[in-house]
Amino acid sequence: MIEWLFNPWVIIIVVLAVVIGNIAALKYTANMKFQQSDKVNSRKNQLDRLNELDKQKYGDNSNDEHDRPK
């Protein structure tokens, strides 16, 4: 029985089954749409507001850390 499990053809079939199964699972789950909760939307709105305030205070070069006062 153990010799049968270590047969190269059996190993190849098992590996192929795992790879094909994983590809099928990825294909199935890749296009799933998840609903965003109110908490995520609220954080997104807060981040947008902070970005607007940052641009008002420091201008459009808000990514430039060297120009900001410390």
CORCOR-V769367 format. One record per residue. N is the residue number from 1. SS is DSSP state (H for helix, E for strand, C for the rest). PHI is phi in whole degrees, 0 to 359 (* if undefined). D_FIRST is the distance of its C-alpha to the first C-alpha in whole Angstrom. Layout:
N_SS_PHI_D_FIRST + N_SS_PHI_D_FIRST
This chain:
1_C_*_0 + 2_H_293_4 + 3_H_295_5 + 4_H_295_5 + 5_H_292_7 + 6_C_266_9 + 7_C_295_10 + 8_H_303_14 + 9_H_293_15 + 10_H_293_12 + 11_H_297_14 + 12_H_298_17 + 13_H_296_17 + 14_H_295_16 + 15_H_297_19 + 16_H_299_21 + 17_H_297_21 + 18_H_293_22 + 19_H_296_25 + 20_H_296_26 + 21_H_296_26 + 22_H_293_28 + 23_H_296_30 + 24_H_295_31 + 25_H_294_31 + 26_H_295_34 + 27_H_296_35 + 28_H_289_36 + 29_H_269_37 + 30_H_292_39 + 31_C_257_42 + 32_C_289_42 + 33_C_256_46 + 34_C_255_46 + 35_C_282_50 + 36_C_277_52 + 37_C_282_53 + 38_H_296_57 + 39_H_295_56 + 40_H_293_54 + 41_H_297_57 + 42_H_295_60 + 43_H_296_58 + 44_H_295_58 + 45_H_295_62 + 46_H_295_63 + 47_H_294_61 + 48_H_299_63 + 49_H_296_67 + 50_H_297_66 + 51_H_296_66 + 52_H_297_69 + 53_H_296_71 + 54_H_296_69 + 55_H_294_71 + 56_H_294_74 + 57_H_280_74 + 58_H_249_73 + 59_C_87_73 + 60_C_285_71 + 61_C_271_69 + 62_C_288_68 + 63_C_278_65 + 64_C_273_67 + 65_H_289_67 + 66_H_286_69 + 67_H_274_72 + 68_C_280_72 + 69_C_288_74 + 70_C_254_72
